[in-house]
Amino acid sequence: MNSEANWAEAAQQFQRQLGQYWGQALQSFQEAAPAAGAAPALQFAPDKLKTLQDAYVREATDLWNHGLLAPTAKDKRFASDAWARNPVAAFSAAVYLLNARTLLGLAEAADADARTKGRLRFAVEQWMAASAPSNFMALNAEAQQKAIETKGESIARGMQNLLADLQQGHVSMTDESAFEVGRNVATTEGAVVFANELFQLVEYKPLTKQVYERPYLVVPPCINKFYILDLQPENSLIRYLVEQGHRTFVVSWRNPDAALQDKTWDDYIKDAALKAISVTQEIAGAKQINALGFCVGGTILGTALAVLAARGEKPVASATLLTTFLDFSDTGILDLFVDDAFVGFKEMQLGQGGLLKGQELASTFSFLRPNDLVWNYVVGNYLKGETPPPFDLLYWNSDSTNLPGPMYTWYLRNTYLENNLVKPGKAVVLGEKIDLSKVDVPVYIYGSREDHIVPIAGAYASVKHLAGKKRFVMGASGHIAGVINPPSKNKRSYWTNDKLPASFEQWQAGTKEHPGSWWTDWSHWLKAHAGKQIAAPKTYGKGAKYKAMEPAPGSYVKAKA
C-alpha cells in the first residue's frame, strides 16, 4: 500500500509539473511576441488551446505510465539501436519530441498574422533543434556507446575536431583537405582573359570543331563561388555548355576584402555585369550574346538588362534565369528576417562601408535547416569524433564569400524589404529608372520545386514582369540539387507548361512531367537563340588586349573569405 501511495503521490506531482510546464510555455510565447515584432500579447483560441493541453497531458501521462519503457522515437536523430537499448535515453527522446510537437502546436494556435506565426514557428524550431538530447554527451546514448567501444578515443578525436573547427571559424561539413580548387573541383579547361577589381572573366576551351556565333556568358551568384557550376566533369553545367557548342565565358567574382568595402550595387552592375557583357561581345566579335544568371547572379543580370533597355541597347539576345528572384513578394522563410528594423540596423552598420563577412551569410543559410546543416555535424564531429566524408558540394558550401556593405544594404532594401525592382521607375541604377517590362528578350526561367531559398512561386513571378517571350520550367529537388542535374545521371524529373497563367498554382495544374534533366529542354531552347555555327577559336581571348592571363579557374576564386 505504501508503494501505491508513493506512486499516486508521484503521479499527482507529475500532473502538477505538467500544469507548470504548460503555464511556462504560454508565458514564453507571450514574451516572444514583442521580440518577433508582434502585438504586446499573443492570444489563443480557447478551443485550440484546450485541445493542445488535453493532448499534451494525455501523451505525457502515457509516457509516465510507460516509465523507462518509453517507445523508441522514430526521429532519425534517435534511430540508432543505442537509444532503444538505453531506457533513460529513449524516455528523454520521447519527452523531447512531445515538447517539440506541443510548442509547434502552440505556434500554430496563436491568434496572430502569418508573419508573426512564421517567426514563432522558426524560433521554436531553432530552440528545439538546439536543445535536442542528441546534442549533449550526457544524454546521447549513441555517442556514449561509441566512447565505451573506443575506450575514450572518440572523445579525444571530438576535442581535436572542435579545436580545428574553432581555428578555421566554421563547423566542418566535409573533409576539406580532400579538395583543391583547380585540382579536383573547377577543372574545366580554360583561361582568364580579362580582370578588374570586381571579377575575372574566364573563357573555356571549345570541345567542338564549331561553335555558335553568339557566345554564352554565365553570371553566377556573388554570395558563393562560381564553381558550383563546375564541380566535377560529370556534373558541370559549364562543361555541358561547352560540349553543346557554346563559346562559354563565366564571371568569377572577387572575394571582397577591405579594398572593396565601399562598392555599391551600381558598381556591380556597371563594372561587372555590363562590363562582362561588353568584353564578351568584343572578344567574340559578336553583335549579341546569350547570358545566364543564377540566383543573385540572375537578379544582377536582370537589373543590367533593365539598365540596357532604358538606354535603348540590346546586346543580349536571350537570357536564362536559374532559381532567381526579380519579384520579391514571395521570398519564403527569408521574409521572416527582413523588416525595417533589421534593414535599418544593417544600413547603420554597413551602409557607408564595411564588409558583410562570408561566415555570417553561410551561417544564416545553414540555420534555415539546422538539424541537417548544423547539429548533425556538431554531433558527428564533436560527440562521436567522426570526420565527415569528402563531398564536393559541401566543400563548396563551406567556401564562403564576403560582400561589400553598401552593395548588400542596397540589395536588402530594394529587393527583400521594398520589392522595388518590379515597381517601374522606383529603383534607380546608374541613373536609369528600372522597368523590367522594357526587357524585351526571350527568357528561359527555371525554378526548383523544393527550393527553400527561392521558393518556386517566387521564381515563377518573374514571368509577370518581363516583356519578351518566356518559357518557365520546374525541376525537382532544391536550390542546388535541382539545378545541378546533368542528363547523364538520368535522375529526377522536370515539368513544363507552354501557357503562363497569372499564378504558379494555375501553371502547375496544367503541367506535363518529363523524366530526367531539364538541361536537355534548356539546350533545345537555347539552340534557337544561338545563331549559326562558325569555326571554333583556336586561342583564348582576342589579340593583345584580351590575351590569356592565367589558367582557369583563375586566382579570384581561390581567395578565402
KAZI-V648635 format. One record per pair of residues at least 12 apart in sequence whose C-alpha atoms are under 7 Angstrom apart, sorted by the first residue. I is the first residue (numbers start at 1). J is the second residue. If there is no record, write none. Layout:
i=I j=J
i=I j=J
This chain:
i=18 j=57
i=30 j=42
i=36 j=116
i=36 j=119
i=38 j=116
i=42 j=110
i=42 j=111
i=43 j=110
i=43 j=111
i=44 j=109
i=44 j=110
i=44 j=111
i=45 j=109
i=45 j=111
i=48 j=109
i=52 j=102
i=56 j=102
i=68 j=87
i=68 j=88
i=68 j=91
i=69 j=87
i=70 j=87
i=70 j=90
i=70 j=91
i=70 j=94
i=72 j=84
i=72 j=90
i=73 j=90
i=73 j=93
i=73 j=94
i=77 j=134
i=80 j=142
i=82 j=141
i=82 j=142
i=82 j=145
i=83 j=141
i=83 j=142
i=86 j=141
i=89 j=139
i=89 j=141
i=93 j=133
i=96 j=132
i=100 j=128
i=103 j=124
i=104 j=121
i=104 j=124
i=107 j=120
i=107 j=121
i=115 j=336
i=118 j=336
i=119 j=336
i=126 j=370
i=129 j=370
i=129 j=371
i=135 j=375
i=135 j=379
i=137 j=383
i=143 j=383
i=143 j=384
i=146 j=384
i=154 j=384
i=154 j=385
i=155 j=383
i=155 j=384
i=155 j=385
i=157 j=385
i=158 j=381
i=158 j=382
i=158 j=383
i=158 j=384
i=158 j=385
i=159 j=382
i=161 j=381
i=161 j=382
i=162 j=382
i=173 j=377
i=173 j=388
i=173 j=394
i=174 j=388
i=174 j=389
i=174 j=390
i=174 j=391
i=174 j=394
i=174 j=395
i=175 j=387
i=175 j=388
i=175 j=389
i=175 j=390
i=176 j=395
i=178 j=390
i=181 j=558
i=182 j=553
i=185 j=230
i=185 j=231
i=185 j=232
i=186 j=227
i=186 j=230
i=186 j=231
i=186 j=232
i=186 j=553
i=188 j=233
i=188 j=239
i=189 j=204
i=189 j=205
i=189 j=552
i=190 j=202
i=190 j=203
i=190 j=204
i=190 j=205
i=190 j=551
i=190 j=552
i=191 j=203
i=191 j=204
i=191 j=540
i=191 j=548
i=191 j=549
i=191 j=550
i=191 j=551
i=191 j=552
i=192 j=548
i=192 j=549
i=192 j=550
i=192 j=551
i=192 j=552
i=192 j=554
i=193 j=541
i=193 j=546
i=193 j=547
i=193 j=548
i=193 j=549
i=194 j=546
i=198 j=253
i=198 j=254
i=198 j=272
i=199 j=251
i=199 j=252
i=199 j=253
i=199 j=254
i=199 j=272
i=200 j=251
i=200 j=252
i=200 j=253
i=200 j=556
i=201 j=249
i=201 j=250
i=201 j=251
i=201 j=252
i=202 j=249
i=202 j=250
i=202 j=251
i=202 j=552
i=202 j=553
i=203 j=248
i=203 j=249
i=203 j=250
i=203 j=540
i=204 j=248
i=204 j=249
i=206 j=242
i=206 j=247
i=206 j=536
i=207 j=242
i=207 j=243
i=208 j=243
i=208 j=245
i=209 j=535
i=209 j=536
i=210 j=245
i=210 j=533
i=210 j=534
i=210 j=535
i=210 j=536
i=211 j=245
i=211 j=246
i=211 j=247
i=211 j=533
i=211 j=534
i=211 j=535
i=211 j=536
i=212 j=245
i=212 j=246
i=212 j=247
i=212 j=530
i=212 j=531
i=212 j=532
i=212 j=533
i=212 j=534
i=213 j=530
i=213 j=531
i=213 j=532
i=213 j=533
i=213 j=534
i=214 j=286
i=214 j=288
i=214 j=289
i=214 j=290
i=214 j=530
i=214 j=531
i=215 j=246
i=215 j=247
i=215 j=248
i=215 j=284
i=215 j=289
i=215 j=290
i=216 j=246
i=216 j=247
i=216 j=248
i=216 j=249
i=216 j=289
i=216 j=290
i=216 j=291
i=217 j=248
i=217 j=249
i=217 j=250
i=217 j=290
i=217 j=291
i=217 j=292
i=218 j=249
i=218 j=250
i=218 j=251
i=218 j=291
i=218 j=292
i=218 j=293
i=219 j=250
i=219 j=251
i=219 j=292
i=219 j=293
i=219 j=294
i=219 j=297
i=220 j=251
i=220 j=293
i=220 j=294
i=220 j=297
i=221 j=294
i=221 j=295
i=221 j=296
i=221 j=297
i=222 j=253
i=222 j=296
i=222 j=297
i=223 j=401
i=224 j=400
i=224 j=401
i=225 j=557
i=226 j=252
i=228 j=396
i=231 j=392
i=235 j=484
i=235 j=485
i=235 j=486
i=252 j=556
i=252 j=557
i=253 j=556
i=253 j=557
i=254 j=556
i=254 j=557
i=255 j=401
i=255 j=402
i=255 j=556
i=255 j=559
i=255 j=561
i=256 j=402
i=256 j=403
i=256 j=404
i=260 j=404
i=261 j=353
i=261 j=354
i=261 j=355
i=261 j=404
i=261 j=405
i=262 j=352
i=262 j=353
i=262 j=354
i=262 j=404
i=262 j=405
i=262 j=406
i=263 j=404
i=263 j=406
i=263 j=407
i=264 j=406
i=264 j=407
i=265 j=407
i=265 j=410
i=266 j=429
i=266 j=430
i=269 j=300
i=269 j=304
i=273 j=301
i=273 j=304
i=274 j=304
i=283 j=541
i=283 j=542
i=287 j=315
i=288 j=315
i=288 j=316
i=288 j=317
i=289 j=315
i=289 j=316
i=289 j=317
i=290 j=316
i=290 j=317
i=290 j=318
i=290 j=319
i=291 j=316
i=291 j=318
i=291 j=319
i=291 j=320
i=292 j=319
i=292 j=320
i=292 j=321
i=293 j=320
i=293 j=321
i=293 j=322
i=294 j=321
i=294 j=322
i=294 j=323
i=294 j=324
i=295 j=322
i=295 j=323
i=295 j=324
i=296 j=324
i=298 j=321
i=298 j=322
i=298 j=324
i=299 j=324
i=299 j=325
i=299 j=326
i=305 j=439
i=306 j=434
i=306 j=435
i=306 j=436
i=306 j=438
i=306 j=439
i=307 j=432
i=307 j=434
i=309 j=438
i=309 j=439
i=310 j=432
i=317 j=441
i=317 j=529
i=318 j=441
i=318 j=442
i=318 j=443
i=318 j=529
i=319 j=442
i=319 j=443
i=319 j=444
i=320 j=443
i=320 j=444
i=320 j=445
i=321 j=444
i=321 j=445
i=321 j=446
i=322 j=445
i=322 j=446
i=322 j=447
i=323 j=446
i=323 j=447
i=323 j=448
i=323 j=454
i=323 j=459
i=323 j=479
i=324 j=454
i=324 j=459
i=325 j=454
i=325 j=458
i=325 j=459
i=326 j=421
i=326 j=462
i=327 j=419
i=327 j=421
i=327 j=422
i=327 j=458
i=327 j=461
i=327 j=462
i=328 j=415
i=328 j=416
i=328 j=419
i=328 j=458
i=329 j=419
i=330 j=457
i=330 j=458
i=331 j=454
i=331 j=455
i=331 j=458
i=332 j=452
i=332 j=455
i=338 j=416
i=338 j=417
i=339 j=417
i=343 j=412
i=343 j=413
i=346 j=409
i=347 j=409
i=350 j=405
i=350 j=406
i=351 j=405
i=351 j=406
i=351 j=409
i=352 j=406
i=353 j=405
i=353 j=406
i=354 j=404
i=354 j=405
i=355 j=402
i=355 j=403
i=355 j=404
i=355 j=405
i=356 j=402
i=356 j=403
i=356 j=404
i=356 j=405
i=357 j=402
i=357 j=403
i=358 j=400
i=358 j=401
i=358 j=402
i=358 j=561
i=359 j=400
i=362 j=400
i=400 j=561
i=401 j=561
i=402 j=561
i=421 j=434
i=422 j=436
i=422 j=465
i=436 j=465
i=436 j=466
i=437 j=465
i=437 j=466
i=437 j=467
i=438 j=467
i=439 j=466
i=439 j=467
i=439 j=468
i=440 j=466
i=440 j=467
i=440 j=468
i=441 j=468
i=441 j=469
i=442 j=468
i=442 j=469
i=442 j=470
i=443 j=468
i=443 j=469
i=443 j=470
i=443 j=471
i=444 j=470
i=444 j=471
i=444 j=472
i=445 j=471
i=445 j=472
i=445 j=473
i=446 j=472
i=446 j=473
i=446 j=474
i=447 j=459
i=447 j=473
i=447 j=474
i=447 j=475
i=448 j=474
i=448 j=475
i=448 j=476
i=448 j=477
i=448 j=478
i=448 j=479
i=448 j=482
i=449 j=474
i=449 j=475
i=449 j=476
i=449 j=477
i=449 j=478
i=450 j=476
i=450 j=477
i=450 j=478
i=451 j=477
i=451 j=478
i=451 j=479
i=452 j=478
i=452 j=479
i=453 j=479
i=457 j=504
i=460 j=504
i=471 j=498
i=472 j=496
i=473 j=494
i=473 j=495
i=473 j=496
i=474 j=494
i=474 j=495
i=474 j=496
i=475 j=493
i=475 j=494
i=475 j=495
i=475 j=518
i=476 j=492
i=476 j=493
i=476 j=494
i=485 j=517
i=486 j=517
i=486 j=519
i=487 j=516
i=487 j=517
i=487 j=519
i=487 j=520
i=490 j=516
i=490 j=517
i=491 j=516
i=491 j=517
i=492 j=515
i=492 j=516
i=492 j=517
i=493 j=513
i=493 j=514
i=493 j=515
i=493 j=516
i=493 j=517
i=494 j=513
i=494 j=514
i=494 j=515
i=494 j=516
i=494 j=517
i=494 j=518
i=495 j=511
i=495 j=512
i=495 j=513
i=495 j=514
i=496 j=511
i=496 j=512
i=496 j=513
i=497 j=510
i=497 j=511
i=497 j=512
